[in-house]
Amino acid sequence: QPGDFGIVAARPDKGKTSFIASECTYWAPQLKPEQNVVWLNNEGPCKRIIPRIYQAALKLTRTKLVEFSNRKLLKPMYEKMVGRIDKIRVIDIHGMDNYSVQQLVEANNAGLVIYDMVDNIRGFGDAARTDLGLERMYQWAREFAVSHDHVAVATSQISADGDGMQYPTLGMLKDSKTGKQGACDWQLMLGSVNDPGFDNQRWIGLPKNKLHIDSGPK
């Protein structure tokens, strides 16, 4: 619901972008018609993410994606799936501070904001320690979601402690044992094992969930 803030974490190159791209195609149609998914990217060029969102929405390989694009069929198919051609907006925010990011979100009428990643947003450099700075970043993202009535999802890396684990625990976020964890409503961990036979397998754990149904399991 608007105001909720969650974290999706994985080890490097273990599926965070693919997971978020897939889920976005289900989240987008659930927003109000005038609202958008705003994906704030500061890890790599956004042109790499957009084709993956199309692939996820239409369940196509990259080869098929090119084929449908050449036949002028891709955009109408995509629009039918997510509701509008610009419903999911991927925006590069490399080097931006939190004030600039806030203006971007407001200008794009966000119903859902994806921070990929909060850790790289500037504006919190006066903190005494890295973990304290990160806690402030994640707290800012949560408060912004509440005050501007949107859902927020942040990506994070799992620390080396969780390498090769199917279900990394609550404290295994990069550079944070408590700070990031305390700021979120839910924390989803994508586990993986270091065995070539399980390259395509992921384990989904939810070590924190404040959104559980009353009297139901967490």
Salt bridges, closest charged atoms under 4 A:
GLU67 OE1 - LYS64 NZ 3.51
GLU67 OE2 - ARG71 NH1 3.34
ASP86 OD1 - ARG84 NH1 2.84
ASP86 OD2 - ARG89 NH2 2.92
GLU106 OE2 - HIS148 NE2 2.72
ASP119 OD2 - LYS180 NZ 2.77
ASP126 OD1 - ARG136 NH1 2.74
ASP131 OD2 - ARG129 NH2 2.96
ASP161 OD2 - LYS177 NZ 2.78
ASP163 OD1 - ARG11 NE 3.13
ASP175 OD2 - LYS174 NZ 3.01
ASP185 OD1 - ARG142 NH2 2.83
